[in-house]
């Protein structure tokens, strides 16, 4: 058993960890062996545990933790380069990778360092090329949750303002009508509190900091956003932005894939109730046919 304290369920009962004195049915024993053969969590050498949300022969989807950069593996100027950490774990023969016979792992798209949630990883160079083209053609649908300052006047709106580099700050972007690239994000208010709102964001394009820039431009920056929000110097709080769903037509399997990240902890952190349960990460059409 690892430090990740993985619990295995079978027939709605917790089976792992279990007392050695307990007798398990044969099916349960087989289930545990199968589960442990391909662990559902990546445990890095520093003890960080990263849930695996989806796994097939071409991609691995993980729940990216906040505070980790996505940069090439040879970029070692930080101890929080997630690509480097995963490649090091793979090269060390760690069980999550070895059990899947992985020889390659590479992020297909990017999430900002302080954004958590669904991240797709390619298992081969060929998969990386094909899946990258899927993102570039805007065939991948993405859903985020954001908690913003203030209450928007509109229940739904779309921001199509172009985004470009902000010369005032090397890592900042801004609305740029002259040289900016096209950008489009759909927003919908899900819940409100006294001074904040829970927003669903669906970006059509994938510009750097797109959701954050579009929300800040609307007058409702993401809570905890040190670049575009009103945080004072030296102040630090979690950024309230989480990638909660990625869906696409799999070009290899020719079926619809929908991958979800859990949201209850994120919502509770910012004072909102948990969501209504949804179907787990699978082809929902197939799941419906089985009932």
C-alpha positions as CSV (number, residue, x, y, z in Angstrom):
1,X,0.0,0.0,0.0
2,X,1.4,3.4,-0.9
3,X,1.3,6.7,0.9
4,X,-1.6,7.7,-1.4
5,X,-3.9,5.6,0.8
6,X,-5.7,4.1,-2.2
7,X,-9.1,2.5,-1.3
8,X,-10.4,-0.1,-3.6
9,X,-14.2,-0.7,-3.7
10,X,-16.0,-3.8,-4.7
11,X,-19.8,-4.2,-4.5
12,X,-19.9,-0.8,-2.7
13,X,-17.6,-2.1,0.1
14,X,-14.1,-0.9,0.9
15,X,-11.8,-3.8,0.3
16,X,-8.3,-2.2,0.5
17,X,-6.7,-1.7,2.8
18,X,-8.1,-4.7,4.7
19,X,-7.2,-6.8,7.7
20,X,-5.2,-9.9,6.9
21,X,-7.7,-11.9,9.0
22,X,-10.6,-11.0,6.7
23,X,-11.7,-13.5,4.1
24,X,-12.4,-12.1,0.7
25,X,-14.6,-13.6,-2.0
26,X,-12.7,-14.9,-5.1
27,X,-14.1,-12.2,-7.3
28,X,-13.0,-9.5,-4.9
29,X,-9.5,-10.9,-4.8
30,X,-9.4,-10.9,-8.5
31,X,-10.7,-7.3,-8.6
32,X,-8.0,-6.1,-6.2
33,X,-5.3,-7.8,-8.3
34,X,-6.6,-6.2,-11.5
35,X,-6.9,-2.8,-9.8
36,X,-3.4,-2.9,-8.3
37,X,-2.0,-4.2,-11.7
38,X,-2.7,-0.7,-13.1
39,X,-3.0,1.7,-10.2
40,X,-5.4,4.6,-10.6
41,X,-3.0,7.0,-8.9
42,X,0.5,8.3,-9.9
43,X,2.7,8.6,-6.9
44,X,5.8,10.8,-7.4
45,X,9.0,10.5,-5.5
46,X,8.1,13.5,-3.4
47,X,4.9,11.8,-2.2
48,X,2.6,13.8,-4.5
49,X,-0.4,11.7,-5.6
50,X,-2.0,12.5,-8.9
51,X,-5.3,10.7,-9.8
52,X,-5.6,9.0,-13.2
53,X,-9.0,10.0,-14.6
54,X,-9.0,8.0,-17.8
55,X,-6.7,5.5,-19.5
56,X,-6.8,3.9,-23.0
57,X,-4.2,2.7,-25.5
58,X,-3.3,6.2,-26.7
59,X,-3.9,8.7,-23.9
60,X,-3.8,9.0,-20.2
61,X,-5.9,11.7,-18.5
62,X,-4.7,12.9,-15.1
63,X,-6.0,15.4,-12.5
64,X,-3.3,18.0,-12.7
65,X,-2.5,19.5,-9.3
66,X,-2.3,23.3,-9.0
67,X,1.1,24.9,-8.7
68,X,2.8,22.7,-11.3
69,X,4.2,24.0,-14.7
70,X,3.8,22.2,-18.0
71,X,7.2,22.7,-19.7
72,X,9.6,20.6,-21.7
73,X,11.3,17.9,-19.6
74,X,14.7,19.5,-20.2
75,X,13.5,22.8,-18.5
76,X,14.8,22.2,-15.0
77,X,14.8,25.7,-13.6
78,X,11.9,24.7,-11.2
79,X,11.2,21.8,-9.0
80,X,7.6,21.9,-10.1
81,X,7.9,20.9,-13.8
82,X,5.2,18.3,-14.1
83,X,6.4,16.9,-17.4
84,X,9.9,16.4,-16.0
85,X,8.5,14.8,-12.8
86,X,6.4,12.3,-14.8
87,X,9.2,11.5,-17.2
88,X,11.6,10.9,-14.3
89,X,9.0,8.6,-12.7
90,X,8.5,6.7,-15.9
91,X,12.3,6.3,-16.5
92,X,12.7,5.1,-12.9
93,X,10.3,2.3,-13.7
94,X,7.6,3.3,-11.2
95,X,4.7,1.0,-11.0
96,X,2.0,3.3,-12.5
97,X,4.1,3.5,-15.7
98,X,5.7,0.0,-15.7
99,X,2.3,-1.7,-15.3
100,X,1.2,0.1,-18.5
101,X,4.4,-0.6,-20.3
102,X,4.8,3.1,-20.9
103,X,7.9,4.3,-22.7
104,X,6.6,7.8,-23.5
105,X,4.4,10.4,-21.8
106,X,3.8,14.0,-23.0
107,X,1.1,16.6,-22.3
108,X,-1.1,17.3,-25.4
109,X,-2.5,20.6,-24.3
110,X,-1.6,23.1,-21.5
111,X,-3.2,24.2,-18.2
112,X,-1.9,27.3,-16.4
113,X,0.5,26.5,-13.5
114,X,-2.1,27.4,-10.9
115,X,-5.0,25.7,-12.7
116,X,-6.0,22.2,-11.7
117,X,-8.0,19.5,-13.4
118,X,-8.3,17.4,-16.5
119,X,-5.0,17.1,-18.5
120,X,-4.6,14.8,-21.4
121,X,-1.2,13.0,-21.9
122,X,-0.1,11.2,-25.0
123,X,1.4,7.7,-24.7
124,X,3.3,7.9,-28.0
125,X,4.6,10.5,-30.5
126,X,2.0,9.4,-33.0
127,X,-0.8,9.9,-30.4
128,X,0.7,13.3,-29.6
129,X,0.6,14.4,-33.2
130,X,-3.0,13.2,-33.9
131,X,-4.4,14.5,-30.6
132,X,-2.7,17.8,-31.0
133,X,-4.3,18.2,-34.4
134,X,-7.6,17.5,-32.7
135,X,-7.1,20.4,-30.3
136,X,-5.8,22.7,-33.1
137,X,-8.9,22.0,-35.2
138,X,-11.1,23.0,-32.1
139,X,-12.7,19.6,-32.1
140,X,-12.1,19.1,-28.4
141,X,-14.7,20.6,-26.0
142,X,-13.4,21.9,-22.7
143,X,-15.3,22.9,-19.6
144,X,-13.9,24.9,-16.6
145,X,-15.3,26.1,-13.3
146,X,-14.2,29.5,-12.1
147,X,-15.1,31.5,-8.9
148,X,-15.0,35.2,-9.7
149,X,-15.3,38.4,-7.8
150,X,-18.7,40.1,-7.9
151,X,-21.9,39.0,-9.5
152,X,-22.2,39.3,-13.3
153,X,-25.2,41.2,-14.6
154,X,-25.8,38.6,-17.3
155,X,-26.6,35.0,-16.7
156,X,-24.8,34.0,-19.9
157,X,-22.5,35.8,-22.3
158,X,-19.7,35.3,-24.8
159,X,-16.4,37.1,-25.0
160,X,-14.8,37.3,-28.4
161,X,-12.2,39.9,-27.8
162,X,-8.8,39.1,-29.3
163,X,-5.8,38.4,-26.9
164,X,-2.2,39.3,-27.3
165,X,1.0,39.7,-25.3
166,X,1.0,42.5,-22.8
167,X,4.3,44.5,-23.2
168,X,3.9,45.8,-19.7
169,X,4.5,42.3,-18.3
170,X,6.4,39.4,-19.7
171,X,4.0,36.7,-18.5
172,X,0.8,38.8,-18.9
173,X,-1.7,38.8,-21.7
174,X,-4.2,41.5,-22.6
175,X,-7.1,42.3,-24.9
176,X,-5.5,43.5,-28.1
177,X,-7.7,44.6,-31.0
178,X,-4.8,45.5,-33.3
179,X,-2.4,42.5,-33.2
180,X,-4.2,40.0,-30.9
181,X,-5.3,36.5,-31.9
182,X,-8.9,35.6,-32.1
183,X,-10.3,34.2,-28.9
184,X,-13.8,33.1,-27.9
185,X,-15.1,32.0,-24.5
186,X,-18.7,31.2,-23.5
187,X,-19.6,31.9,-19.8
188,X,-22.6,30.9,-17.7
189,X,-23.4,31.8,-14.1
190,X,-24.2,28.6,-12.1
191,X,-24.4,29.9,-8.5
192,X,-23.9,33.1,-6.6
193,X,-23.0,34.0,-3.0
194,X,-23.0,37.4,-1.4
195,X,-19.9,38.6,-3.2
196,X,-18.8,35.9,-5.6
197,X,-20.1,33.8,-8.4
198,X,-19.5,30.3,-9.7
199,X,-19.0,30.4,-13.5
200,X,-18.9,27.7,-16.1
201,X,-16.4,28.6,-18.8
202,X,-16.3,26.9,-22.2
203,X,-13.3,28.2,-24.3
204,X,-13.6,27.6,-28.1
205,X,-10.1,28.8,-28.7
206,X,-7.0,28.0,-26.6
207,X,-5.1,31.3,-26.1
208,X,-2.7,31.7,-23.2
209,X,-4.6,32.8,-20.0
210,X,-7.8,33.1,-22.2
211,X,-10.4,32.5,-19.5
212,X,-8.6,34.6,-16.9
213,X,-8.2,37.6,-19.4
214,X,-11.7,37.4,-20.6
215,X,-13.2,37.3,-17.1
216,X,-10.9,40.1,-15.9
217,X,-11.9,42.2,-18.9
218,X,-15.6,41.7,-17.9
219,X,-14.9,43.1,-14.5
220,X,-15.0,39.8,-12.7
221,X,-11.5,38.4,-12.2
222,X,-10.9,34.9,-11.0
223,X,-10.4,34.7,-7.2
224,X,-6.7,34.3,-6.3
225,X,-5.5,35.4,-9.8
226,X,-2.2,37.2,-9.0
227,X,-1.8,38.4,-12.6
228,X,-5.2,39.7,-13.4
229,X,-6.9,40.1,-10.1
230,X,-6.7,42.6,-7.3
231,X,-4.3,40.6,-5.1
232,X,-1.9,42.8,-3.2
233,X,1.9,42.2,-3.3
234,X,2.9,39.4,-1.1
235,X,-0.7,38.0,-0.8
236,X,-1.2,34.4,-1.9
237,X,-4.4,32.3,-2.1
238,X,-5.5,29.5,-4.4
239,X,-6.6,30.4,-7.9
240,X,-10.3,29.4,-8.3
241,X,-10.0,27.9,-11.8
242,X,-10.4,24.2,-12.5
243,X,-10.6,22.2,-15.7
244,X,-13.5,19.9,-15.1
245,X,-14.3,18.2,-18.4
246,X,-12.7,17.4,-21.7
247,X,-14.7,15.6,-24.5
248,X,-13.9,14.6,-28.1
249,X,-14.6,12.1,-30.8
250,X,-11.7,9.6,-30.4
251,X,-10.0,9.4,-33.8
252,X,-8.7,5.9,-33.1
253,X,-11.7,4.3,-31.4
254,X,-14.3,6.3,-33.4
255,X,-16.4,6.9,-30.2
256,X,-17.2,9.8,-28.1
257,X,-15.0,10.2,-25.0
258,X,-15.9,12.4,-22.0
259,X,-13.5,12.8,-19.1
260,X,-14.5,14.5,-15.9
261,X,-12.6,15.7,-12.8
262,X,-14.2,15.8,-9.4
263,X,-15.4,19.2,-8.2
264,X,-16.8,18.8,-4.7
265,X,-13.5,19.7,-2.9
266,X,-13.0,22.7,-5.3
267,X,-16.5,24.0,-4.7
268,X,-16.3,23.6,-0.9
269,X,-13.0,25.5,-0.9
270,X,-14.8,28.5,-2.2
271,X,-18.1,28.1,-0.3
272,X,-20.4,26.4,-2.9
273,X,-22.3,23.2,-2.4
274,X,-21.3,20.0,-4.2
275,X,-22.7,19.1,-7.6
276,X,-25.3,16.5,-8.6
277,X,-23.5,13.2,-9.3
278,X,-22.9,12.5,-13.0
279,X,-21.9,9.4,-15.0
280,X,-18.2,8.5,-14.5
281,X,-15.5,8.8,-17.1
282,X,-16.7,6.6,-19.9
283,X,-18.6,6.6,-23.1
284,X,-22.0,7.8,-21.7
285,X,-23.9,6.5,-24.8
286,X,-22.5,3.0,-24.1
287,X,-23.3,3.4,-20.4
288,X,-26.9,4.3,-21.1
289,X,-27.4,1.3,-23.4
290,X,-26.5,-1.0,-20.5
291,X,-29.4,0.2,-18.4
